[in-house]
Amino acid sequence: MDFKQSVVQALAGVLKDDLNEDQINKLIETPKSSDLGDYAFPCFALAKVRHMAPAKIAEELVGEIDATGFEKVVATGAYINFFLAKTTFATAVLAEIASKGSAYGDQQLGSGNVPIDMSSPNIAKPMSMGHLRSTVIGNSIAKILTKIGYSPIKINHLGDWGTQFGKLIVAYKKWGSEEAVKADPIKNLLEYYVRFHAEAETQPELDDEARAWFKKLEDGDEEAHKLWSWFRSESLKEFKRIYDILGVEFDSFKGEAFYNDKMDAITDELAAKNLLQESRGAEIVDLSKYNLNPALIRKSDGATLYMTRDLAAAIYRYKTYDFAQSLYVVGMEQTEHFKQLKAVLKEMGYDWADDIHHIPFGLITANGKKLSTRKGNVILLEKVLHEAVDLAKEQIAEKHPDLKNADEVAEAVGVGAVVFHDLKNERVDNFDFNLSEVVRFEGETGPYVQYTNARANSILGKAAVKPDASVALDDGSAWDVLKMLADYPATIARAARDYEPSVIAKYALKLAKTFNQYYAHTKILVEDQQLPARLALVQSVSVVLTSALDLLGVKAPKEM
Ligand code: ARG
């Protein structure tokens, strides 16, 4: 069911000497309005070879093209416009969706394991909006890659190691209490951490104490380890609450600390491969030939670093998963870090470093300012989700007071709004966080798509007959909807190629809008011969909207 390909072939039949199929494929355009045809081929490129005016060429070619299977093929100025045979097209699209159901759009474009490093928040700190982005983008990419044949492995590379734990232990011992941490772990741990930074400005000796405690932790000191492990488990409990709300699951929670016992092997290997250099007591890998700053492997006090642990993790993932590709969904501000990571692996002789891809995303600011945990300028994710759900509850109570599972639907709509808002823009775009914008339910929003799907379901519920895709649909007003439905598999392929969930989100918005236009102009439930075909169209829209929302990690309630 590749209609563009049939246009390519029709053209290839008459352009053998001038262009190959690939070149033709790249030149084909989609006219702005379907009145001008479904595909258009511009003849400008042929003018040079054929020494003729483009419009003349278009006219000549139209006379030669085999138009079987098309409604018509016409020349309009310099363009050849192709009109697909509408009823054949409609039946083919609707029958395919009816038979495949939620598997519509599945394709074999790749295979093999793809570890996806995603979310990866830092212990004892609130999960930030950046981590939300990583979580929902990573989750969506995992779903999209599954749809095209890969086997993703979702890894939460928790920030559970590093010098900050030295600071935290010092702060806890000075100002903290067990009851406070138990009552509200992250809030209180964050408070200690923020206070540590404030006081360390005037008392630099605090930093020395923190370094000493981190050293103890690395050396396996019992008290230090017990505190660390307690902070970790309390934090993880809170993170899991958020993952539950978002409906995101992980295959692994192996964080930075997991790699502690693999540090010596890394530094030994780097040394054996003659890659380690000394620089002011620290050990580094020089990366000047890559035009990058040196990678810091070990500090002068012997402590290993974020980079060292990422090297161990990359190698561990390669050995464990024999990956086809390895993804890191991490903010754009870490671009240099991942370039260094790949460069060091290359220097170590690992060709598979080329299969490592950093999938960056843009920054979220609040009131134009950068967010900062240290300065206490944070947006609390859980609060945002709760507020969105409350607003959804209010709206549902107003619009649909007798809805049975109202709480469940409100959860799907509120959370869906936040997730969709994050995914609808290109991931590298920065955006300023505005709560009333995030929980908006009209316009280009997740709830708008969900609502359209619920409307389609309600039409199906009201109908006295069953959808039937084999009944011919001869309905010009359905044309744009049909074409969008047919475009779903190619849309998924594009989203996967660019690791770009926004391609799916934009598609879902456009399909919803196109369907609502159709609905506004057509009486769907009229009892005529084509009713089963129109219902098949409505059902297809619901199948595809539900699938698209699912690829974004957003639920599609049947009623709302
Ligand atoms: N914990 C880090 C942070 O919050 C992100 C970790 C990303 N993953 C990685 N393998 N480096 O900035």
Residues whose N, C-alpha, C, O or C-beta is under 5 A from the ligand:
A	BS01	LIG	D117 S120 P121 N122 H157 G159 V330
